[in-house]
Amino acid sequence: MGWFFTVLLSTSLFIGLFSINASAQQTINVTGKVTTTTDGTELPGVSITVKGTAQGTVTDIDGNYSISVANNATLVFSFIGFKIQEVAVDSKSTINIEMEESVEAIDEVVVTALGIKREEKSLGYSISRVQGQEFTRVAQENFLNSMSGKIAGVTINQTGGPGSTTSIIIRGAKSLSNDNQPLYVVDGVPMSSGLNNVGGFGSGNPVDYGNSISDLDPESIESVSVLKGPSATALYGSRAGNGVIIITTKKASGEGMKISVTTNTNFDIPSRFLNVQKQFATGYFSYRPEDVGGGYLPPVLDQTGIGPELDKGYWAVQWNSPRDANGVQIPTELVSYKDNVKNFLNDYAFTTTNGVSISNTSKAINYRLGYTNMTHEGLIPNSDLKRNNLSLSASSKVKEKLTVSTDINFVNSFADNRPAGNRGANPLQWAYFTPPYIDINELRDYDLGQGNTIKKVIEDSENPWMLAYDVNNSFNRYQLFGNVMATWEISTKFSLMGRMTLNKSDEVRETKIGLGYSDEPNNGAYGIATSNNLERNIDGLFSYKDNSGDFAWNLSVGGNTRYAKGTSVSNSSKNSSGLTVPNLFTLSNIPTANLNYSSRHYQLGVNSFYGMANLSWQETIFLDLTARNDWSSTLPKANRSYFYPSASLSVLVSELLNLGSAIDLLKLRGGVAQTGNDTSPYQLLQTYGNYEQWDDAIRLYKPGSLLNPNLKPEIQISQEYGIEARLWKNRLRFDGTYYTLDNKDMIFNVSLPTSTGFSGTIINAGLVQSKGVELMLGGTPIKTSDWSLDLNLNFTKNVTRIIELADGIPFVTLWDQAKVRSVGYAKGQLVATDQFGNEEISDGVVGNLYSRKINRVTDKNSPYYMYPLLPDAATDTEWEAASTYSKIGNVNPDFIMGLQASLSWKNFSLNMTFDWRHGGQYVSQTYRYLTEDMATNHWFENLVYPGVYDPSNPGPSQGLRDWVVANADQLIYADRLYPVGGPTPEYGGFPEQWSGTKVYDGTFVPGVIGTYDDEGNFILERENLGGEGTVFLPYSVSYPWDIGEANVFDADYIKLREISLNYRIPRSIAQKVNMEDINVSVYSRNILLWTKDSGFGIDPERAYQPDGGRLLQGLERYNVNPWVVPIGFKVGFTF
């Protein structure tokens, strides 16, 4: 309740104070309507600002506005595609404006660093914007996902289902040690939102709680500006190394009081699942009655492999077989339950979002108060997510030249249960692992009422229903953030701004694991963690401007002091150690010896001084200079101060030269800048940490990493060049950018010899270089009084290379999973000498994937050159991995493209967004584990069947051997190989022996067995090509577990991200029900997906794994939420 009273008290004091002071103002309330000069159409959303201040409003749906200003103020009217107009108030109470379409379309006002509004034409760097309606047209639980496909140079990945973390990387990953996430600034409030959001207690129970910035209410967003390069972000100093996203929330608009209500309902219907096999029961091989000469089928053995074929009329004793009078189980028919995963999930996920806002403009105060409630019920049973957002924006002219404003946001996000991801307690993982001969609905009543006995079919498995209901991960997150700002217009040339911002968050996470989860066998598990974080910033900015002549000057100097602190406390039972009493979830129920305890506290401070100069000549040539110096408490005294300068130039060539009437705008721009990345607190001096309690003794431990008292910040130096063009009255638009960025003195961990007493240390070293191209092509091919078609295409290509690392550090490992490594080598570094003696030299590209390829014959004079060299094992003749690692791919796309299309006819509008990523690879742990247990159709469908095996002619023949050799390109020389054979005779299965019984589920791996003499000549011992001497293995063990390349897939995809159809009811009809505006829309998102993953069913976008503050790009681990087709309905009205 403390949060509520804080917000209520702040709101009451603000409104009360400014209402009292307003009586002393020498102001006038100006009202009016804004229309077009061509046909008198009302213009909603026109920005109206008081020149030289941050005070402003926007027109309502009918083009009306109201604003309280000084008698001698000047109003600036701006709107996309129209010329900016400035009008002196001169004590007029009514000012109607007719806006003329801008031929140049370059006068748009955008929000830049420190929240300063600038004309886009004056900027010497690239800036991208997304307007507020883009976040509300198609509803998302996380508003960040609405930017996908809409901005060049920005890569967005949703790492899981609703409420999970969203990763945004601007112009490629620049750092090898952090998560490369940008800084967010909401109404001047800096908000870091990294990927360190995966937690959870208990063994195998990682939970993605989402990043806090995603809790922002999309209904309150006015616009988002993306500052990509250091030229745009240098004024934010050490926090701007990964780019800055500036979010501006809605303010009061229109005339008088307005009430807006929106209601939105969305159904997510699952439509695409993993392509798992549903044709065979589990077992080691596919016994059949005719195989063994009788009606016997062995019992299903375990989760591994392929057993009897289903839906063939075969009978077997099953887990739920009835018993006869003597208690003997009776065989029942083996049938396939093909919809197990679908039957486990809810029929649909359900999201409702309801919002209301009240805005008012008057002489005393302008304010907007909004509230939104979101409730989500997930596809996985017993999963949910809820959110409440309360926002206030208010401004008042306290005195004639003094304006005070505030923006306050309060957010409460919470869930009773967030299901685990990855492997272990993930319910969906075990729904996929449920054998197809078992009806998953029969596992629903899982508690057998016999102590800790839980209904499950196979010993080495979990009951997905139990995991959904008895492994509960709840959280409750509160955030309060906002600002108070005062602007004093000292004179027409001098102004002073002061601002204080606050960002406070508290979170509680709690895990309760009941009986039955095999990884927590001792009465379950319990854990609870709390975290409290606060950041305060105080800014001051003194500005001078002189726009009276050909040369215009805008000079500013300012400073910032930042203070942040946080605490976290965690208590839980140790993994697999358990509770004293089952299902009693309190800390006192954890035996002292089984209690894990940890706590953390941090403080940091940064003081900054900055300045900027914006110079222009005849509104044609613009020069921007900025400088900032930071002093950070996290760095040693000698390295505590660091300087960030920038310079950029914009030249309007179309104003300097007569280029003809077709060219509305031709602009050249360029800039150079320096920013950086700071380090986290307490990286300088060794301290002791808390260790587990031993009886009554509190123990400490010495950390294994040697800290570095000489750390420096990472430094980024960037150059950016661009060209913009507008043609034929803005019917054709182009924007191109080329950039380079050098990131040096990177902060990362390196290993140390164990003889030092430490496992590693933290250093500054290396140079990473990014180069890229961003293109935007837009056009309006159709524009009439009734019809309009607008198209916008964006293109991004980025390559990041490691130019150098520190001495003695040959590479940096980003992750190592599934027999594949994502490793960074410096450009020109020797990676390895492969088995053929070829040296592999690194190209330095970040994101390269390396794995051990198939071991092959290296004797070029041998007829078996490049044949797989198999181990000499009579019963285990499988592919063998080479001893060295070779490059097999890269996680980054070759390029990214996005397309937005907007078609309108009268009061209807249709909007679509496409997203295309071309190139790149990813590694699937899901595929690896499912295929090892023969649970994927992908492996089954890619087996090589030389034809139906004929049992009447047993034994391999010379003809089979010749056929294999004739198809060597596919069966012998390819990088990714599959065995020859199948699980049954109908699918090419060969005879092989199991416990003395001949069965027909044999496969073989084409290759040879042999050795080398002293001169390197290959000596053949025998062939394994289908002829004599070939070793046949059961199909169930045919998967090459040690060959990482078997788990690598192409990451290409094309998605129809969003589609919406909106209808604005005519105002004449709306007024009959006392409404000013009514909008109705229907929408969907992600309804089309094309990939190159060979039909396994993984969405390549999900191959991004948040892990302890890092982003494991190109790695997918049981991120297997089904592809859904949402159907959404939205109604909004204003009165």
Phi, psi and omega in degrees: 000337179303325179296314183298314182292328176299311180296315182297317181294317179299316181296314183295316180297318182297308183295318180296313181299312185285332176293322179293314183290337185297334182294339182269358184283146171261074186235170177222142177268115182259131176235165178172183180229143179246125181228175177269153178284337186284309185225009177074015180293135177295143180248106174279152174081011177291132179277127179237115182236153173277119187304131178085002179229175175266359181289140179184177177206180175225156180287153179277192187296338181256012178083005181274154176211164175208135182208140179262120186221171174289155182301327185258018183286163174241128180264138179246120181255125180220144180202144183302128177086003181232154180289142176290139177235140175243131183227128176284136182290308178049044175068013178279135181266345178231124178226108175263140186234134169253120185262136182262135178301136181275118177298322183277331181053041183241003186267013182296139179266131181233159179268126181245195183304146182065013178078012181283131179272131182226155171287134185299327182297338184273355187273136178262021180212166182278137174220136180244147182230148171231122182282159187302326183294338178293337181269346183245346182297316176238113188293139175226145174295332179238114187295337181298329180294340180290347180271353182301132177078005188248350186227126175291140177086002183238125178253122184240130178225126171271118190277357180195209180278191181305136180086357180275174183293140171246131179259134174235121178239125183257122179055042172080161178287123184258333184249144178269357187240339180246183188274359174062025180274146183284169170274135175257140177231112183251109182052043178085357181266112177291134182221110173282143181215077183279192185255015180276060187240009180262120180222205180122151179245161182091158183287133177063039185228056177283136184232132177266110182268002177080154177272146192294332181296334181290350178283353181297143183281116180296334180292344182262000185272127176272315180196161176230128176248132180253113177264114193266309188258165179303332177301326181272335190250358189303329182291349175266000171065225191289350180266359190256010185298333181256016181094168182226136174245115183261122181248123178251126182269167185288146177243177177295142181216164177080196184245127178071206184269137177231141175236125178242138180230135174230144173223137190219131178232133185225132177245121176263111184256120181295135184226345184218126183240170174298145182274078179266154183281140182231021188257338185231148171283173178280161181149177181274338180198170186263073172300146173219159181305317183290339179292325186244008174076030179189188183266019186268136168234134179292157176295154176296127192274303180198192186290341188283138161079195187248130177246211183299148177286141184267162177060031179244009181082013178277149182239149178201157171288122183245176185299331183246021181297140176290165180246147177277188183298335180268005179083009180271133181291140182261129178301146175231163185289142177272109181237161183260132174255094192282345184248033183301311182295317179298321181287336177287322182284159169296157182299329178198156168272148189230125179231130173237137178227125179232133181221153176217142176223146178235125177232151182211137174240132181206177177295328185280315189198146170249131180211157172223127179239124183230150177219135179224138176239130178236132177231126182235128172249120192280171176291320178287130182308141175069022176248148185201172175199134181225152182207139173236131179237131175233128183226147177223130172230128183213150176211151179207143175269096186294315174233178185302322184244011182239119178245133179239136181219162177210150172226125182230133177231134176236130183228136172231112176247139182201160179208143174283331179203124171250115184294150179290155172249192178059209181256147176126263183265017180283112182299322184291328175304313185280340171294320176292329181278350178296122184302145187292345179275001180253132175280113185297335179294335179285351177266358186298314178276080193275338183275112182277357179070026181236067181068237181260025180277123181243140180290115170209151193273318186243139187301314184271061181201174175234152175277116184297328179294320178298317180296324181291326187253335184251357170246100187249125178240102182255158173210158177217115186238127177247138175224136172229118179216149181176186183216158167232127186226140176233135179236124181248113176276091185297318177204188179292344183246336185245140176214158181225129178240135174233139184212141172235132178239152180221137175225112183234132179222141175229139182216142175234130175238136184221135179238133177232117180244118182274192179292151170108340178280118190294335177281351174230072191282347187259074176068020177089199184207161179210145176202151178214139180222142176234147176219143180223124183226145180216139172223134179234135177233138175235124183240148170222140182218121177253128188232147174230138179219146177213105182247027190277339184238196177298326178264128177249138183235131170227108183243136181218144171227146182199179180211161180218140170236126183243134176227131180223146176210160179196154175224150173215143180225134182226132175227135180198163171284146178296151180305128176067008181270327169089181182249164177286311180244129182294145174064018172250102191261081174222156179294329180291346178271002176263121177305143184307319182292343183258005187270127171262131179226138173210153177212155181213141175222140176217155170219147174209156177217144176223126174252139187223149173227134184216162178209158180211148176227122177248110183244141179215154177235116177051037179052034184232318177242128185233131178236126177245131175234132176226156176208140177216142175233130179249146171236112189251138178284345184278351182248158180296157187304322183291334183247016189286333183261132177213149194243137181232104177258164172205154175214137179215153184226137176232128181234123177271092183298325181295340176273332181278328185238153176272100185260004179098163185288340182289330184264108179281324183209135167223117186233134173248142181215158178193158180193161175222143185202167177223130172225195182193181176232127178279176174252169179280165182294157170065043175253013188251315188239145180290136174224163176271152177244163178291138176241170184296148181286143177236107190053239180263004184270133173267121186250153177241161178223156177267123180301149183280349182261132178277119182280164189239111180284001183243024181296148175236162177287153169293140182243134177241127177242127189230147168235141182217135179226142183208166177221139177233143179216141173230132184229153173050059178056045175068018178283341178226132186227143178217141176216124180231140181224135170239135183219154169229147180216125177252121178251112184240169182055045181296146179261116177205167183272142174230153181282152175235153174299142181298339179295341179283345185088002180228152179275336181189180178213171181250131183224166166259126180192164167087170177215123176245132184239129176247139174226142182198167178230135175235128181232143174224128177233121181229156179200159175235082184291336180234127177205101177233185180294332181251328188249148174205133175232122181238130181235137177223123181243132176234149185224137180224132171223124181224138174231126178245127182236148169272115181275321177205154172239182181285157175303134178084001178246099184286333182199166175238123179271120179274320171196160182217103186215149171054038180064021177230142178240137168260106190235140176254116173254147175292150180300132181087355180286140173288120179278307181189163168254117188285181186294345179263004180086006180276132177275130176259116181259131184290140171274358176079358186291129178289138179100004177296142178253136181232143178207163175276120181279177181294133177294132185227162176291129186256356181283109184292342180270355182274143174295347180259017179305130180076005173288146173302130178264111187264154177291152180275083181220123187294332184242007184217051182274087182236173175298145179240139182279144175292166185278341183248158179265140179231155179291132180236359180164190179211144185281344186272144176289154173294320174200164178233137176229146175227146179226128174244134178231132180228119180241126179233144176219113183052244184265006179259147174216136178241127184232138180221149175226126176250149180225126182232124172242126184244128176092171181094161180226163174216161180250133182248109172291328179300311179299319184298312183286321179294320182286327175303326178264017176056039184256003181249142174289335183303314180293317181298317184286340181260001172299152182262117180253109180285001182135163180294128182287139182257105182297340180287347179234068188292160177092140178295152183241164177295332179297324178294318179298316180296323179295319179297313181296322180293337179250038186298325181302324181273321191260343187236315189266343183295153178289324182247113187247156176231150181289165177258129180133199182186178185278345181216164176303323180297335179252026174085014181293136179264157178289138173212163187261135172225113181052042176082359181253133178278122177234161189245057176236028187280144171228164173217155180260114179297132180170191180225157176243132181183191181214181181240146173275184185295339180263007177084013177278136181281132179246114183284134171261315174194158175269152172233063189240012180105351177267201180299140180089355180292135178264123179259135182244152175300142178306326186294346179241026185273354183280132181278088185302326186268000180259101185297331182297340178293344184251012184258134182230156173291141184260008179299142169200157170232131181231142164271095188295311186218148169211134181213147176236121185241142176229123176263114182295134181308143185299327181299325178284319181299322182293337179293338176248026176060036176245150173269330184204137176225126177237136178234136181214154172232143187209167171208170179211152178052041185275344177234136178217125172240130178225172176248030188271017175062027171085012179286324173110003178280136172279116183302335180296335181280000180276052176221114191245109174292136186205100174057043179086358176251163173243112180275087182289138177083012180237127178244127181227096178051038173270070200245026172301137184294154173292128185243153173248105180282147170234115185236149179228135182223139175230131176227139178215153181231137176216000000 
